[in-house]
Amino acid sequence: MPDEIRPGLWRWSAAHPEWHATNEDGTPIDWPREVGCVLYASGSSAVFIDPLAPADDSGAFWHWADERCRGREVSVLETIAYHRRSREEVIARYSALTSAPETVQPHPLAGFDETVYWIAEHRALVPGDALISSPDGELRMCPQSWLDEPSSGSGPTHADLRVALAPLCDLGVELVLVSHGAPALRDGGAALARALQPTA
């Protein structure tokens, strides 16, 4: 079941149904099967970010979600188009909106088709693919291959992404709830600063 990492802020992971161990060319997939999702409930609003309902849980997840959404206006946000996941199912179940309430601030990344969400109450960033966690738990930018356009094999660079992410350092971040890998649950600002350092 989802972990309540702060009062009213939950994160859980679920196995992505489209995940495969290898690409079509036989190379290993460069993202883990388990992907992270967020629910933030405060006052009269409940906000899902990139939700994916776990498969085969006998309805336990939906019972849990119903309890937290009851009596609240529900919104469903996606950070990036690739993270559509259970979006339509959540919208249908709760007659949900697709715009952010005042409690969640969108930060579109200039030059990228991604929005990072800021939950000020918990000083939490929720990115899509731009920021991930390495196998050793360190926050870092996504692989360059994720930025390349499939048709051309080229696209924005890490330098471009660094510029787009830099304004987030001024927010006073404590948590970074990444979709891929383990979240940063303390010292998020320092972890973000390290992730944006140019490599030698």
Beta strands, then each sheet from edge to edge (+ up, - down):
strand 1: 3-6
strand 2: 9-15
strand 3: 34-42
strand 4: 45-49
strand 5: 73-77
strand 6: 104-108
strand 7: 115-119
strand 8: 124-126
strand 9: 131-133
strand 10: 139-141
strand 11: 175-176
sheet 1: 1+ 2- 3+ 4- 5-
sheet 2: 6+ 7- 8+ 11+
sheet 3: 9+ 10-
end
